[in-house]
Amino acid sequence: MPDDDGGMSDDMAVQTQEPDVESPSPPSAASPPRRQRLLGWLSNSGTIAVLVWLVATPIAFFAPAYFRYDPFSYIGYAVPLTAALILAGVLFVIGLRWRGELVAGAAGGLTAAWVVLLLRSSLYGTPFGFGGVAGDMMRMSAIVEHYTTTMKPSDPIPGLVSEYPPLYAWLIGRAAVVLDAQAWRLLADAEVLTTSAALLVAFLLWRRHVGPWVALAISALAFVTWADPRKAFEVITLSIFVPWVLETFGRPPRARMHWLLSGVLGGLMVVVYQAWIIYSVFAIVALIIVTFRAETDRKAYIRRLALMALVAFAVSAWYVIPYAWAMLTQNGELVSDLFVSAGINENLFPFLEITPLGMLQLAGLAGLLFFYRSTWWAKPILFLVLGVYAYRLINMVRFVFTEHTFFLHYTVRLYTVLLAIAGVLTIAHAVPIILRRVRLIAPRAAGAAALAVALAWSASYYTEEWMPKENAELYTGQRYAWDAHNEPLPNGEYPVFAPSGENRRRWFPIDPIKKAVADARGPDARLVTLTVDERLFSYLPWPAYVAIPVEGAGSLSRWTERRAEVTRLSQTLDPDAFAATSANTKFGPIDVFVLRKRANGWQWDNLRFQREQFSTEHWTVVDDLPEDVVVCVRKP
């Protein structure tokens, strides 16, 4: 909060001086008593934030089930929004009198817990996570289900190592085993808790080098800039990534993060979501060079980076080594980046949009340029922004010539957050300077009011983004909350607040398919399956043969060759030859076919199979399932 003289108080200040050396000042000769150290730790804003979050989160998690409000209703919408406005008002009132570590830490913990209240309110009445079981969320739930059967970092397609970073899905899958729960039902809870934890982690990391109130503003405004709960694992790694880069490769005002912690965080990002590192590789290299040249002890800096990299490799080796070896020894093909998103040609200059976030980002860009030499944060953040833009431009050229995107449209998530962070730091740094130069004294309540408004607006904006819309078909924004309520359950029922009539998503009869296979081969059968709808793998941990869309395939799956095998099978009309060929394809057997009836045959994607191919001598055929689904199970 502002001091009476118009400047920023110690708890709001942003460090601006470059450090001369990396190490902190030596401790005094007389160490404080253990009790005093313990009290100091307990009064730390980071400790308070964690303790408050641990207490408040269970309350926020179960509150929607207590109130039982329809999330599509006005009152259902009002519950989390009202809680946010009350929280902002209370912080304003308290901030007029107290503004220290205790209050800031409590505010950080409560803000992160509020995210749980909002997201649980949005999903109340449905067991599904945001987006339901479609697209990326269908593939994520399939991986989660796969990890209920194995502890190895592997792919649902037999014999393949994991290409996608496995830790997030692995933890959910293994938790399902420990809790004896259905893995797909845990995905929504993981999205909610991980997204909330992302805001808390950002606060904990930023408060190391800026005042806790500035850290809270950074956490909240960066969060609303991009915090898609479907991609909670991306959100939490992004909350780590930016302060991690500044501390690991830059020159922060206080002691750098210990190389062991830096290495652990780096390794965890690799096994959770490493794309932010890839998008920023040019910036990181440039920052290392510039920082190295400014160091007084260059050997110590290089030694520290080497130790950090060694720890990061040790943490991620269980995933990196098998994947790297597979890429070197197997004939893979990158096909997943053939998906073309409209975002490829959009959001190039978000800081020119006339919106609150756009203006904040424009202020951030101006601050990066103006304070480039005078603050510790402007240079590394500017490097990151320019490096990410360079990555995007290079891959736009690559896309024009090869049609491969290399996921360039995801870069907007990174540079918009970077510019929002820079905007907060710019305002926190510039306002006291401006006030001193014009000889104005800011009212005592100004800082508290500014933060309260920022938090209230952030909550209102995020609520609008992630509460479900009743008229989602007409809504021009994202509809992932609506999709969570519109997803049919495996038994054909729908969540309690699902839209009625023709707006419902078509059921894929999971439970009848499961029963058909169990009747033919036993309840524990896990047979390689070719299915017309990949939602099957979101509920059943059966091995898959090939993905239907090319963009849903991993590099190691050799999608083109697998697809050619399925095409060859569809053209093998002799029943005996079909049975023999399908049992011994280039990539192993296909023991279960889940197809859909059509007038001219049984469909898989755009291929047609014929009833005569599946002779009763070799197959158990169940063709009376709902939704025109046919199941053909190879006889043992």
N, C-alpha and C positions, 0 to 999 in steps of 0.2 A: 504494500500500500504506500502511497506517497507520504513522505515526511512533511512536517509542518512547513519546512522551508521550500517545498515544491520539488525536492529531489526524490530519488527512489530510495526507499529504506533498504537495509542490508538484505532482507529476505526477498526483495523484488529485484535486486540489482543483477545485471548481466555482466560477467567478467569481460573486460576488454583488453587487458594487457597480455602480451605474449610472454610466456615463461622463458627464463634464461636457461633453465635446466629442467630435466624431466623429473628428478626425484623431489619429494617434498622436503620441507625444512626438517632438520633432525629434531627428535623429541627432546623435551626438557629432561634435565637430570633426575628430577623427582617425578616419578610416574604417579598419576592419580590413583587413589585407592580403587580396589576392584568395585566397591559399591558405587563410587562416583562414576566409574566407566560404564557400569551397567545402567545407571540412571541416565547417563548421557545417551546411551544407545536406545533406551526406551523412549526418550523424548525426541529422538531423531524423526524428521518428517517421513522418511522412508519406512521406518519401523512402524510408525503410527498408521501410515497408509495401508500397509500389509495387514496389520491387526484389525483395522476397521473393515477392510475388504473381506477378511475371513469371517467376521461376525455378520456383516450386512448382506453378504452374497446369499447365504441360505435363506434369509428372510425374503430377499428380492426374488429368489428362484421359485419359492413356493407361494408367493403372494397372489399371482394370477389364478392359481387353482383355488385359493381361498375366496377371492372375489367372484370368480366364475363368470366374468363378463365376456360376452361375444366380442372377439377382437375386431369384427367388422362394424360394431356399433359405435355410436358417438361416445358412450360412456366407457367402452373398452379402450377407445383411442385416448380418452381423457386421463385414464389412470396413470400411465407412465409420464405423460406430459405434465400433469398436475404435480406429481412427485418431483419432477425436475424443477419446476418453477418455485415450489416451496424450498427445495434445496438451495437454489440460487438466492432466494430472498433471505434465508437464514444465514447463508455465508456473507451476504452483504451486511446484515445487522451485526453479526459477530465480528466481521472484518473492520467495522468502525472502531472497535475497542481493542480487539486482540488480532494480531497478524503474524504470529510467530510460527515456529515449526509444528507445534501441536495442531493448530487450526488448519494449517496448510496440508499436513499429512492426512488429517481426518477428511478434508475436502477431496483430496485425491482418492482415498479409499472409497468414499461414498459415491463419487462420480463414476468410478469403475463399476461399483455395485449397481448403480442405476442402469447401466447398460444391460445387466442381467434382467432387471425388471422389464425394460422395454422389449428385449428380444423374446423373453418368455411370454410376455403379454401378446406379442405378435403371433407366437406359435401355440398359444393356448388352444386346446381342442384338437390338435393334430400331433401324431407321433413323428412326423417327418420334419427334416430340416428345411432351410430356405432353398427354394427351387424344386422341392419334391424329389422325385427320382427321374431326372431327365438331364441330358447333356453331361456336363462335367460332374454334376452331383450323382448321376447314375454310375459313372465310372468310379467316383470316389467311394460310394457305398459298396460297389463290387470289390474294391481293394480292401476295404474294411472287413467285409464278410470273408474274403480270402484269408486274412490274417487270423481268423478264428481257427484255422486248420494248420497253421505253420508259424514258426518263429523266425524263419529265414526271410531276408529281404528278397522277395520273389514276386513274380507276376501271376495273375490268374490263369494265364496260358502256361501249360506245363513245360518245364524245362527252361524257362526264361528267368533271368535275374530281374530285379526291380530296376526300372529306368527312372520312374518318378520317385522323388525323395520319399522314403517310406515311413519315417518316424511317426508322423501324425496319425496316419491310418493304422500303423502297427500298434500304437498305444490304445486306440479305440478297440481294435480287434481283440487284443489281449485282455483288455478290461472286460469285454463281453464274456470271455471265457471265465475270468475270475468271478464275475458277478452272475454267471449263468443267465445272461440276458441275450436278446437278439441284437446283433451288432448294429443293424440299420436303425434300431430305435435309440441307440446311444449317440448317433451322429448329430442329432439336433442339440442334445445337451453339450456335446463337445464344441459345437459351433458357438453356442451362447457363452460358455465359460471361457473359451480361448479368446474370443473377441473381447470380452471384458478384461481378461488378463493382459491383453495387448495394451490397453490404455494404462493399466497399472504399471506395467513394465516400462512404458515410455516415461511415465512420471518418475519412476525410480532412477532411470538412467540419466534423464535430463537434469534432475536436481543435483547431480554431482558437480555441475559446473555453472548452473544458473540458480537464482533464488527459487524456492519451492513454488511460489505463486506464478512465476514465469514458466516453470516446468509444467504446472497444471494447465496454463493457457496453451502451451505448445501441445501438450498431450490431447486436450479437448479439440482444438481447432485442426490439428493434423488428423485426428481421428475422424472427424466429420468430412474431411476432404476426401478420404477414401478408407472405408472400413467395411468391406463387404463380408457379412458373417458366413456366407457360403464358402468363402476362401479365408476362413479364420486363421489357418496356418500361414497364409501369406500376410495377413494383417499383423500377426504377432512378430513375424520375422522382420517386417518393415519397421515396426516400432523399435526393434533392436538395432536394425541395420544402420540407420542414420547416426545416432549417437556413438555406435560402435566404430564407424569409420572415423568420425571426428576424434575419438579418443585413441584409436589404434594407430592411425596413420598421420594425424595432424599434431598440433601443438596446443593442447588445452591449457587453461590458466592454472589449473592445479595438477597434481600428480596424475599421470596417465593410468588408465586401467591396468592392473597387473597382467603380465603377459599370459599367465595361466588362465585367468578369467576371460581374457580376450580370446584366447585360443579355444576355450570351451564354447563360448558364444559363437565364434566363427564356425566351429565344427557342427554345432547344433543347427545353424542356418543351412549348412550344406545338406543335412539329412532331413530338414523340414521343408525348406524352399530356398534354393540357391540362386534364383533368377536375378534378385536384386544385385548380387555380386557380379553376375555376368553382365548385366546392363551397365554397371558402373566400372567395368574393368579399366577403361581408358582413364577415367578420373582417378582411380586408386593408384595406378601406375604413375600418373603425373604428380599426384599428391605425395607419394613416396619420394620421388626425385626432389621436389621442391623442399620438403621437410628435411630430407637428408642433407641438402646443401646448407640449410639453416642451423643444423645441429652443431653444438660444440663438441659433443662426444659421438661421432658418427659410428664408431665401432659398437658402442652400446646400443644405438638405435637399430643397427642391422642385426645385432645379436638378439635383441628383443623381438624383432619381426620374425627371425628364424625360429625362436622358441615358440612364438605364437602359432606359426604355421605348422610346426611339428605337433603341437597339442591339437590343433584343429584337424590335422590328418588322423591323429590317433582316435579322436572322437568319431570321425566320419568313416573310418577305414572299413567297418563292417558293411557299409554300402558302397563306398567308392571303389574299393579294390575289385570286388566281383563284377561291378558294372564296367569299370575300365578294361578289365581283362576280357569280358565278353565283347566289348566294342572292338578290341584289337584282334580277336580270334574268330569272330562270327561276322557273317555278311549282313550287316544291318542296313536299313534305309530310313532316313528321316522323312516321315510322311505326316506326322501330327501337325506340323506347321503349314500344311496346305489349307487348313481352315482359314477362310478369309472373313475377317470381321470388319464391320463398317468403321470400327475405331481406327483402322489403318490410316484413313485419310481425315480423321477428326481430331479435335482437341490438341492441335499443334500449339496454340497460343492461348491457354486458359487464362493467363493474366490480363488479357484484353477484354474479357467478358465483364459486363457491367452488373456484377453480382457482389454480395459481401465477400465471398471467397475470392472472386476475381480481383477485387480491389486489394484484399490482403496479400494476394500473390504478387500483384504489381508493386505494392510497397516492399515486399520481400526482394523482388528483383532489383529495385532501386537501391535498397539497403546493401545488397551483395556488391553492387558496383561502387557505391559511395563509401562503404566502410571496409573495402577490400584490404587495405593496409593497416587499419586501426583496430580491428577486432580479431579475436582468435577464430571466430566461427564463419566469417564471410568468405574467406578464401577457400576452405575445404567444401563448403556448400556450393559455392559458385563452380568449383571444379566438378562436383557431382552433377549439377544441372547441365553444364556444357558437355560433360562426358556422356550423359544419358541421351541428350539430343544428338550427339555425334553417332551413338549406337543406332538411334532411330533412323537418322538420315542414311547411314550406310546400308541398313537393311531395307529401307524403302527402295534404294537403287537395286539391291539384290532381288527384291520382290518383283520389280519390273522385268528383270531378265530371267528369273527362275521360277516365279510364282510361289516360292517359299518365303514365308513371312519372318521366320525365326522369332515369332511372338513379339514383334515390334510394337503392336498395339497395346501391350501391357506396360510399356515404358511410361505412358501418361500417368499411371498410378504413382510412379516414383517421383517424377519431376513436379507434379502438382503438390504432393506432400512436402517435398523439399522447399518449394516456394512458399507454402503456407507457414512452415517452420521459420523460414527466413523472415516472413512478414511479422511474426510475433517477436522475434529477436530484434528486428529493426525498430519496431514501435517501442519496445522496452528499453532499447538503447538510446533512441533519438529523442523521445519525449522529454526526459529530464534535461538533456542538452538544450533543446529548444526553449524550455521554460526558463532555464538559467539565463540564456542569452537575451530573451525579451523581458527578463526581470519580472516574471509572473510567479505567483505562488499558487499551486494547485490546491483546491479544497481537499481537506483531509479525506473526504468520502470519495474522491474521484477514482482512486485506484480500486477501491472495493466495488464501486458502481460499475466500472469498466469490466472487471472480471465477472461480476454477476451477470451483466448483459451478455458477455461473450458465452458464458456457460448456458444461460437460458436460451439464447439463439441457437447454440450448437445442439442443445437437446431438442428444441422445436424442429430444427432442420432434419436431424437424424430420425426423429419420430415420424415425420412426414415421409422419409425415405423408406422406412422399414416396417411400418404398420400396414396390414393388408388393406387393399382398396376393393370395395364392393363391386365397383364397375371396372374391374381390372381389364376387361376386353377393350374398353374405351380409353383407358389410362395410357398416356404416352411414355411414362417412365417404366422402371423395372417393376416386375410383378412376382418376385420370388416368394414373398410372403403368401400371396394368393395361391401360388402353385403348391405351396406346402399344404394348404387346406384342400386342394383340388385333386390330390394324389390318391387313387384307390388303394385300399389295403390288400394284402395278398389273398384274402378270402372274398374279395369283391365288395366289401362294405366301404363306406367313405367316412372321413372324419366328420365330427358332429356339425361343424360350421361350413361344410363343403357347399359350393353353389349347386343349385338344383338344375335338373333338366339337361339340355343339350350342351351346357357349358362344362359339364364334368369331363375329366380326362377318361379315356377309355380304359377299362380294366384289362389287365393281362392276367389270366387265371393261374397265378403262381401255385396256390394250394392244390388245385386239381392236377396240375402238371407234376408236382411233387408226389402226389398220391399215385399217379399213373406209373411213374418210374419206380416208386417203392414197391408197388404191387408186382412189377415185372422183375426187379433185381434186388429187392430188399430195402429196408428203411435207411441203411447206412451207405447205399450206393452213391459214389461220386464219380460219374462218368463224363468223359469229354463230350461237350455238348455244342451243337450248332443251333442257335435259336434265332427266330425271326424278331424277337424283342429282347434286348440285352438287360432289361429290367430283371430278368430271371436271375442274373448273377448278383443283383443287389440284395437278394433274399436267401439265395441258396449258394453254398460254397462249392459249386461244381466247377471243374476245369473248363475253360473256354477254348474253342478252336481258333476263331478269328473274329475280330471286331467287324461290325457292319460298315460304319463310315470310315473312310481312310484316315480322317483326322483323329479318330479315336484309337488308332493303333500305335503301339510302341515301335521304336526304331529296330528293336531286336526281333520283332515278331515276323519280319519278312512278309508283310501284308500282301504285296503283289503276288508272291508265289503261293501263299495260302489261298488267296482268292481264286487263283487259277486252278488250284486243286478242287475247290468247291464247284467251279464251273465245269471241270472235267467230270465230276461226279454227276452233276445234273444231266449231262449228256450220255451217261452210261445207263442205257435202258434195260439191258439184260439183268434180271434180278440176282442171279448168282454172281455175275461179274460185279454188280453194284455192291453186293455184300462184301465180296473179297476186297475190292478197291477201297471202299470206305473204312475197312478194318486195317488198311495198310497204306495210308496216304504218305506223301513225302514227309509229313510232320506228325505221323502217328495216327491212331484210330479216331474216328468219330463214332461214338457209341449211342448217342441220343440226338435225334433230329426233332426240333420243335418248329413246326411250320404252320402256315395259315392257309385255310382253304380258299381257293379262287376258282373261277369258272373253268379255267384251262389248266388246272393242276394245283399243286401245293407250293406255296410261295416262300422263298427266303430272299429277302431284299428284292432284286429285280430278276432273280433266277426262278425257274419252275422245276419242281420235281413231280413225278407221276406216281399215282397209287400203286401201279404195277411194279415199280422198282423195289418196293418194300414187301417182299414175299413173306408169308406167315411162317415159312420154314426158317427164316433168319431173323425176323423182327416181330416184336409185339407192338401192334398198332392200335392206338386209342384215338378214334376219330369222332368222338361224341362229346368233346369238351366244350365249355362255353367260349364265346367270342371267336368261333370258327377256327379254333386251334387244334392241331393234330400233333400227337406225340408218337414217335417211332423209337422203340428201345431195342437195341441189339440183344438177341437171346444169348445166354452164356454158353 
